[in-house]
Amino acid sequence: MKKIILDCDPGMDDSVAIIMAANADLIAQLELLAVTAVSGNYPVEVTSVNARKVLELLGRQDIPAARGMARPMVRPAPPDPFTHGSDGQAENFLPEPSMPLAEEHASDLIIRLARENPGEVTVLCTGPMSNLAMALVKEPALAGQLAGVVAVSGGL
């Protein structure tokens, strides 16, 4: 089974990514180790709540969700060209989550899980890659500990 960390900025698109990844063990032989949230479509205060809302909706409180970077490391945050509604989830207004955030910063969680599973973890980035970048700054050896990185990226 392939172990993944989903690093994302949950508006509605990444909420769907969480749903798919959390259930991928049934069809794709993927094990979702954690969801790490970053500022992107919405501020990290919103994306980290949305990640937990979706995990709770799925009954997957066993998957930790961590808050990560509040802004890009080297430039100002660009305006988001999309709208995902005031709640970031197409006005679905899911209940507030009761599951706590992971105690670790998202970058530290990425580092720890890679150390615990050397050569087995793939980081799947569907939002800005600031959490992974910070993890690499903190732990340069991380690059050799990961199985890989898959990024769904775009440009302005």
C-alpha positions in Angstrom: 0.0 0.0 0.0 1.4 3.4 -1.0 1.6 5.9 1.9 0.6 9.5 1.1 0.4 12.9 2.8 -2.2 15.2 1.2 -0.9 18.8 1.4 -3.8 21.0 0.3 -5.7 24.3 0.6 -9.3 23.0 1.0 -11.8 24.9 -0.9 -14.3 22.6 -2.5 -11.8 21.1 -5.0 -9.4 19.9 -2.3 -12.3 18.8 -0.1 -13.0 16.4 -2.9 -9.4 15.4 -2.9 -9.6 14.6 0.8 -12.7 12.5 0.2 -10.9 10.6 -2.6 -7.7 10.1 -0.7 -9.4 9.1 2.6 -11.2 6.3 0.7 -8.4 5.4 -1.7 -7.4 2.4 0.4 -10.5 0.7 -1.0 -9.7 1.2 -4.7 -6.2 2.5 -5.2 -4.1 0.9 -2.5 -3.3 4.2 -0.9 -2.9 4.9 2.8 -3.6 8.5 3.8 -1.2 9.3 6.7 -2.2 12.9 7.2 -3.8 16.0 5.7 -1.7 19.2 5.9 -3.4 22.5 5.2 -1.8 25.6 3.7 -3.0 29.1 2.8 -4.1 29.2 -0.8 -7.7 29.4 -1.9 -8.4 30.6 1.6 -6.3 31.5 4.6 -4.9 28.6 6.6 -7.3 29.3 9.4 -10.1 28.4 7.0 -8.4 25.5 5.1 -7.3 23.8 8.3 -10.9 23.9 9.6 -12.2 22.7 6.2 -9.8 19.7 6.2 -11.1 18.6 9.7 -14.7 19.2 8.6 -14.3 16.8 5.7 -12.4 14.2 7.7 -15.2 14.2 10.4 -17.9 14.0 7.7 -16.1 10.8 6.5 -15.7 9.4 10.0 -11.9 9.6 9.6 -10.8 11.3 12.8 -8.0 8.7 12.8 -6.2 10.8 10.1 -4.4 13.8 11.6 -4.9 17.2 10.1 -2.2 19.9 10.6 -2.2 23.6 10.1 0.7 24.8 8.0 2.1 27.9 6.3 0.0 31.1 6.5 1.7 32.7 3.6 4.1 32.0 0.8 7.8 32.0 1.7 9.2 34.3 -1.0 6.4 36.5 -2.4 3.1 37.9 -1.4 0.1 35.6 -1.7 -1.7 36.1 -5.1 -5.4 36.8 -5.1 -7.3 33.6 -5.6 -9.0 33.7 -9.0 -11.8 31.3 -8.0 -14.6 31.4 -5.6 -15.5 28.5 -3.4 -18.2 30.4 -1.4 -17.9 32.2 1.9 -17.2 28.9 3.7 -14.7 27.6 1.1 -17.0 24.7 0.5 -19.6 26.0 -1.9 -21.9 27.3 0.9 -22.4 23.8 2.3 -21.7 25.1 5.9 -20.6 21.8 7.3 -20.7 21.6 11.1 -17.7 23.0 13.0 -15.2 20.2 13.6 -14.7 18.7 17.0 -11.4 16.9 16.2 -8.4 18.9 17.2 -5.6 20.0 14.9 -2.5 17.9 15.1 -0.2 19.5 17.7 2.7 19.7 15.1 3.0 22.3 12.4 2.3 20.7 9.0 6.0 20.9 8.0 7.0 19.1 11.1 4.4 16.4 10.6 5.7 15.9 7.1 9.2 15.5 8.4 8.2 13.1 11.2 6.1 10.8 9.0 8.9 10.7 6.4 11.4 9.7 9.1 9.0 7.1 10.5 8.5 5.6 7.0 11.7 6.2 5.1 11.4 5.9 1.4 7.7 5.1 1.6 5.9 8.4 1.8 4.7 10.4 -1.2 3.6 14.0 -0.6 0.7 14.9 -2.9 0.5 18.7 -3.2 -2.8 20.1 -4.5 -2.2 23.7 -3.3 0.7 26.0 -2.8 3.8 24.0 -1.8 4.9 26.2 1.1 4.5 23.4 3.7 6.8 21.1 1.8 9.2 23.9 1.1 9.4 24.7 4.8 9.9 21.1 5.7 12.8 21.0 3.2 14.3 24.1 4.8 14.0 22.6 8.3 15.2 19.2 7.2 17.2 19.1 3.9 17.7 15.4 4.2 13.9 15.0 3.8 14.4 14.9 0.0 16.1 11.6 0.3 13.6 10.2 2.8 10.5 10.7 0.6 9.3 8.2 -2.1 8.3 11.2 -4.2 6.3 14.4 -4.6 3.3 14.7 -6.9 2.2 18.3 -7.5 -0.9 19.6 -9.1 0.4 23.1 -9.9 -0.4 26.1 -12.1 1.0 29.5 -12.8 -0.1 33.1 -13.0 
